[in-house]
Amino acid sequence: MVTEPNERLRVALRERGLTPQDLAHKLHVDAKTIERWIGAGRIPYPRHRYAVAKQLGVAAEDLWPGTSRSENLPRPGGTSNADGNEVVGIYPHRWAVPGDLWRTLFSGASEEIGVLVYSGLFLSEDSGVHRILRTKAGQGVRIRILLGDPASEHVARRGAEEGVGGAMAAKIENALVMYASLRSAEAIQFRLHDTILYNSLYRADGELLVNTHLYGFAAAQAPVLHLRATADGSMVSNYLDSFERVWADAVPLE
């Protein structure tokens, strides 16, 4: 265990005009935790090393020498690859995805945030995510959220498949209510889609959380892929193209 102060992290923060408190706010952790990483040389969990590196625009192994790239990928509850491909991690269920990974994903966006779901009710209920979206919208990040049309036959069929019937449409209505404060933000766009949803997509620039769908199972029980775009990969680009096609056919929410 490292016992000396982490001067690399201290310098990286200073060069970017950030304080430990600033970084703590961005990562949704206690400021004392950041101070321990710096002053006591504590090595954060892999997912936090990854989040810090992303915020500061450096490689995690540069801040914490001796930790491998594969260790710096967020993988609690899942697996990850270190060979440079697009698959960062795989989680057996959506509920197994660490709560802070959703916030870390959106916090790291500098250009684009996109959500494609039927209801994504769990996300609409997260006030931390709301704060991040408002902040990112204020920074000029394009934010687009696609929800299922409550009157869609595909939504009704999905509800029947999961055994919840009309509750699926009701969850969408609830999500719309939860998003009320964001819907008034000009920089955040909402649309309703009427498509068969094979996967729910959560995008931040070239990084994705893909919640697969299983017949007869709720989305929270289905696996999630954590993907990151690479120069020679096509998985992420195919998913993003799919998002754009749904967006093009969706109806703007007034």
VENBELWO-V98730 format. One record per residue. RES is the residue in one small letter. PSI is psi in radians with two decimals (none if undefined). NEAR is the number of other C-alpha atoms within 12 Angstrom. Layout:
res=RES psi=PSI near=NEAR
res=RES psi=PSI near=NEAR
This chain:
res=m psi=2.40 near=14
res=v psi=2.31 near=19
res=t psi=-0.22 near=14
res=e psi=2.70 near=16
res=p psi=2.56 near=22
res=n psi=1.57 near=26
res=e psi=-0.49 near=24
res=r psi=-0.78 near=25
res=l psi=-0.71 near=40
res=r psi=-0.79 near=28
res=v psi=-0.73 near=19
res=a psi=-0.70 near=28
res=l psi=-0.81 near=28
res=r psi=-0.72 near=17
res=e psi=-0.45 near=14
res=r psi=0.14 near=17
res=g psi=0.50 near=14
res=l psi=2.60 near=21
res=t psi=2.86 near=23
res=p psi=-0.60 near=30
res=q psi=-0.67 near=19
res=d psi=-0.81 near=23
res=l psi=-0.68 near=35
res=a psi=-0.71 near=25
res=h psi=-0.74 near=24
res=k psi=-0.59 near=33
res=l psi=-0.09 near=36
res=h psi=0.79 near=28
res=v psi=2.97 near=24
res=d psi=2.46 near=17
res=a psi=-0.54 near=19
res=k psi=-0.50 near=20
res=t psi=-0.78 near=24
res=i psi=-0.73 near=34
res=e psi=-0.61 near=27
res=r psi=-0.63 near=24
res=w psi=-0.62 near=34
res=i psi=-1.07 near=31
res=g psi=-0.68 near=21
res=a psi=-0.06 near=21
res=g psi=0.39 near=24
res=r psi=2.46 near=25
res=i psi=2.09 near=34
res=p psi=2.91 near=31
res=y psi=2.69 near=21
res=p psi=-0.76 near=25
res=r psi=-0.55 near=35
res=h psi=-0.62 near=37
res=r psi=-0.74 near=37
res=y psi=-0.78 near=37
res=a psi=-0.72 near=36
res=v psi=-0.82 near=44
res=a psi=-0.68 near=31
res=k psi=-0.70 near=30
res=q psi=-0.64 near=30
res=l psi=-0.13 near=31
res=g psi=0.61 near=21
res=v psi=2.98 near=20
res=a psi=2.40 near=25
res=a psi=-0.62 near=34
res=e psi=-0.31 near=24
res=d psi=-0.54 near=24
res=l psi=-0.56 near=36
res=w psi=1.35 near=36
res=p psi=2.47 near=21
res=g psi=-0.24 near=15
res=t psi=2.36 near=22
res=s psi=2.85 near=20
res=r psi=-0.70 near=26
res=s psi=-0.53 near=26
res=e psi=-0.41 near=28
res=n psi=0.03 near=34
res=l psi=2.42 near=38
res=p psi=2.04 near=43
res=r psi=0.31 near=33
res=p psi=2.25 near=27
res=g psi=-0.05 near=23
res=g psi=-2.85 near=25
res=t psi=2.82 near=24
res=s psi=2.75 near=28
res=n psi=2.58 near=24
res=a psi=0.30 near=18
res=d psi=0.24 near=13
res=g psi=0.07 near=19
res=n psi=-3.08 near=21
res=e psi=-0.28 near=28
res=v psi=1.93 near=32
res=v psi=-0.78 near=35
res=g psi=2.82 near=36
res=i psi=2.23 near=31
res=y psi=2.35 near=31
res=p psi=-0.44 near=25
res=h psi=2.71 near=27
res=r psi=-0.60 near=34
res=w psi=-0.27 near=23
res=a psi=-0.18 near=26
res=v psi=2.21 near=33
res=p psi=2.37 near=25
res=g psi=-0.63 near=22
res=d psi=-0.22 near=27
res=l psi=-0.62 near=36
res=w psi=-0.76 near=41
res=r psi=-0.69 near=35
res=t psi=-0.71 near=39
res=l psi=-0.95 near=42
res=f psi=-0.57 near=42
res=s psi=-0.49 near=39
res=g psi=-0.08 near=33
res=a psi=2.41 near=33
res=s psi=-0.23 near=27
res=e psi=-0.76 near=22
res=e psi=2.37 near=31
res=i psi=2.33 near=40
res=g psi=2.45 near=40
res=v psi=2.21 near=46
res=l psi=1.95 near=44
res=v psi=3.08 near=46
res=y psi=-1.00 near=48
res=s psi=-0.74 near=41
res=g psi=0.72 near=35
res=l psi=-0.65 near=29
res=f psi=-0.59 near=25
res=l psi=-0.69 near=37
res=s psi=-0.38 near=33
res=e psi=-0.07 near=22
res=d psi=1.82 near=20
res=s psi=-0.50 near=18
res=g psi=-0.72 near=25
res=v psi=-0.69 near=30
res=h psi=-0.79 near=28
res=r psi=-0.72 near=24
res=i psi=-0.77 near=34
res=l psi=-0.72 near=43
res=r psi=-0.75 near=29
res=t psi=-0.80 near=25
res=k psi=-0.66 near=31
res=a psi=-0.69 near=29
res=g psi=-0.39 near=19
res=q psi=0.05 near=18
res=g psi=0.15 near=18
res=v psi=2.33 near=27
res=r psi=2.23 near=29
res=i psi=2.18 near=37
res=r psi=2.24 near=39
res=i psi=2.15 near=42
res=l psi=2.09 near=43
res=l psi=2.70 near=45
res=g psi=2.56 near=45
res=d psi=2.08 near=34
res=p psi=-0.45 near=32
res=a psi=0.02 near=22
res=s psi=2.46 near=24
res=e psi=-0.49 near=21
res=h psi=-0.61 near=24
res=v psi=-0.75 near=35
res=a psi=-0.70 near=28
res=r psi=-0.69 near=27
res=r psi=-0.69 near=34
res=g psi=-0.70 near=30
res=a psi=-0.70 near=20
res=e psi=-0.64 near=21
res=e psi=-0.12 near=23
res=g psi=0.33 near=16
res=v psi=-0.07 near=19
res=g psi=-2.25 near=20
res=g psi=-0.11 near=23
res=a psi=-0.45 near=24
res=m psi=-0.82 near=35
res=a psi=-0.65 near=30
res=a psi=-0.63 near=24
res=k psi=-0.65 near=30
res=i psi=-0.76 near=34
res=e psi=-0.70 near=26
res=n psi=-0.73 near=24
res=a psi=-0.69 near=33
res=l psi=-0.66 near=33
res=v psi=-0.76 near=18
res=m psi=-0.53 near=23
res=y psi=0.11 near=34
res=a psi=-0.77 near=20
res=s psi=-0.52 near=19
res=l psi=-0.47 near=30
res=r psi=-0.33 near=27
res=s psi=-0.14 near=17
res=a psi=2.14 near=22
res=e psi=-0.54 near=18
res=a psi=-0.12 near=23
res=i psi=2.05 near=34
res=q psi=2.43 near=32
res=f psi=2.43 near=33
res=r psi=2.71 near=32
res=l psi=2.32 near=34
res=h psi=2.74 near=35
res=d psi=1.21 near=29
res=t psi=2.80 near=33
res=i psi=2.12 near=22
res=l psi=1.82 near=32
res=y psi=-0.52 near=24
res=n psi=2.59 near=33
res=s psi=2.37 near=40
res=l psi=2.39 near=41
res=y psi=1.92 near=41
res=r psi=2.45 near=44
res=a psi=1.82 near=37
res=d psi=-2.10 near=28
res=g psi=0.39 near=32
res=e psi=2.45 near=38
res=l psi=2.54 near=42
res=l psi=2.08 near=46
res=v psi=1.93 near=43
res=n psi=1.83 near=37
res=t psi=2.80 near=30
res=h psi=2.40 near=29
res=l psi=2.36 near=22
res=y psi=2.22 near=19
res=g psi=-0.01 near=18
res=f psi=2.52 near=20
res=a psi=2.68 near=29
res=a psi=-0.57 near=35
res=a psi=-0.35 near=28
res=q psi=-0.16 near=21
res=a psi=2.74 near=27
res=p psi=2.75 near=29
res=v psi=2.29 near=36
res=l psi=2.31 near=39
res=h psi=1.98 near=43
res=l psi=2.63 near=40
res=r psi=2.30 near=34
res=a psi=2.48 near=26
res=t psi=2.90 near=18
res=a psi=-0.61 near=13
res=d psi=0.24 near=12
res=g psi=2.84 near=17
res=s psi=-0.14 near=18
res=m psi=-0.91 near=25
res=v psi=-0.76 near=32
res=s psi=-0.62 near=23
res=n psi=-0.74 near=18
res=y psi=-0.70 near=33
res=l psi=-0.62 near=33
res=d psi=-0.68 near=18
res=s psi=-0.75 near=24
res=f psi=-0.82 near=35
res=e psi=-0.64 near=22
res=r psi=-0.73 near=17
res=v psi=-0.72 near=33
res=w psi=-0.74 near=29
res=a psi=-0.58 near=18
res=d psi=-0.11 near=16
res=a psi=2.82 near=25
res=v psi=2.19 near=20
res=p psi=2.42 near=21
res=l psi=2.06 near=22
res=e psi=none near=13
